């Protein structure tokens, strides 16, 4: 069961990663000049902690946080969120639940 849950959590992280990369592919998201931000979005290996399993989906580019949340040197209100909206969209439309249950069921069956 532990391995199946870990796999299912990892698959949900990959679903968020995929949507975040789509969101970081031009307007209304950030402009794409080199594609470095999009390529830097990755999903970590699932970790088992005190409260259960977790997986991190994040971008490693230095400017990734500024693009997501805005930067003090930019005009007020200028930001291009791509990661937060990815998770929110997939959770709202039920995709995360479907991905999790499908992945879990596939591993539990063998």
C-alpha positions as CSV (number, residue, x, y, z in Angstrom):
1,X,0.0,0.0,0.0
2,X,2.9,2.4,0.8
3,X,4.4,2.0,-2.6
4,X,1.0,2.4,-4.3
5,X,0.2,5.6,-2.4
6,X,3.7,7.0,-3.2
7,X,3.2,6.3,-6.9
8,X,-0.2,7.9,-6.9
9,X,1.1,11.0,-5.1
10,X,3.9,11.2,-7.7
11,X,1.5,11.0,-10.6
12,X,-0.6,13.8,-9.2
13,X,2.5,15.9,-8.9
14,X,3.3,15.1,-12.6
15,X,-0.2,16.2,-13.6
16,X,0.4,19.6,-11.8
17,X,3.8,19.9,-13.5
18,X,2.3,19.3,-16.9
19,X,-0.4,21.9,-16.4
20,X,2.1,24.4,-15.0
21,X,4.3,24.0,-18.0
22,X,1.3,24.7,-20.2
23,X,0.5,27.8,-18.1
24,X,4.1,29.0,-18.5
25,X,4.0,28.8,-22.3
26,X,3.0,32.4,-23.2
27,X,0.0,34.7,-22.7
28,X,-1.9,35.0,-20.5
29,X,1.1,33.6,-18.6
30,X,4.7,34.7,-18.9
31,X,6.3,35.4,-22.3
32,X,8.5,32.6,-23.5
33,X,11.9,33.8,-24.7
34,X,14.2,30.8,-24.0
35,X,11.9,28.3,-22.3
36,X,14.2,28.0,-19.3
37,X,11.4,28.7,-16.8
38,X,9.2,26.1,-18.3
39,X,12.0,23.5,-18.4
40,X,12.9,24.2,-14.8
41,X,9.5,23.1,-13.5
42,X,10.0,19.7,-11.9
43,X,8.3,17.2,-9.6
44,X,10.3,15.8,-6.7
45,X,10.3,12.2,-5.5
46,X,7.5,11.6,-3.0
47,X,8.5,11.9,0.7
48,X,6.7,10.2,3.6
49,X,6.4,12.5,6.6
50,X,4.5,12.7,9.8
51,X,1.2,13.6,8.3
52,X,1.5,11.4,5.2
53,X,3.1,11.7,1.7
54,X,4.1,14.9,-0.1
55,X,5.6,15.8,-3.4
56,X,7.0,19.2,-4.4
57,X,6.3,20.7,-7.8
58,X,8.5,23.8,-8.3
59,X,10.6,25.8,-10.7
60,X,14.3,26.1,-10.1
61,X,15.0,29.3,-12.1
62,X,16.1,32.2,-10.0
63,X,13.4,34.4,-11.3
64,X,10.6,31.8,-11.0
65,X,9.2,33.3,-7.8
66,X,9.1,36.8,-9.2
67,X,7.2,35.7,-12.3
68,X,4.7,33.8,-10.1
69,X,4.1,36.4,-7.4
70,X,5.4,39.7,-9.0
71,X,8.5,41.7,-8.2
72,X,8.9,45.0,-6.2
73,X,10.7,46.6,-9.1
74,X,7.9,45.8,-11.5
75,X,4.8,47.9,-11.9
76,X,2.2,47.2,-9.1
77,X,0.1,44.2,-9.9
78,X,2.3,42.8,-12.7
79,X,2.7,39.0,-12.2
80,X,2.2,36.0,-14.3
81,X,1.2,33.1,-12.1
82,X,1.6,29.7,-13.6
83,X,2.1,27.2,-10.8
84,X,-0.7,28.1,-8.4
85,X,-3.3,28.2,-11.1
86,X,-2.2,24.8,-12.4
87,X,-2.9,23.1,-9.0
88,X,-6.1,25.1,-8.5
89,X,-7.5,24.2,-12.0
90,X,-6.7,20.5,-11.7
91,X,-8.2,20.3,-8.2
92,X,-11.4,22.2,-9.2
93,X,-12.2,20.1,-12.2
94,X,-11.5,16.8,-10.4
95,X,-8.4,15.8,-12.4
96,X,-6.2,15.4,-9.4
97,X,-8.7,13.0,-7.8
98,X,-9.0,11.0,-11.0
99,X,-5.3,10.8,-11.5
100,X,-4.7,9.7,-7.8
101,X,-7.4,7.1,-7.8
102,X,-6.4,5.7,-11.2
103,X,-2.8,5.5,-10.3
104,X,-3.6,4.0,-6.9
105,X,-5.9,1.3,-8.4
106,X,-3.3,0.4,-11.0
107,X,-0.7,-0.3,-8.4
108,X,-3.0,-2.1,-6.0
109,X,-4.0,-4.5,-8.7
110,X,-0.4,-5.4,-9.3
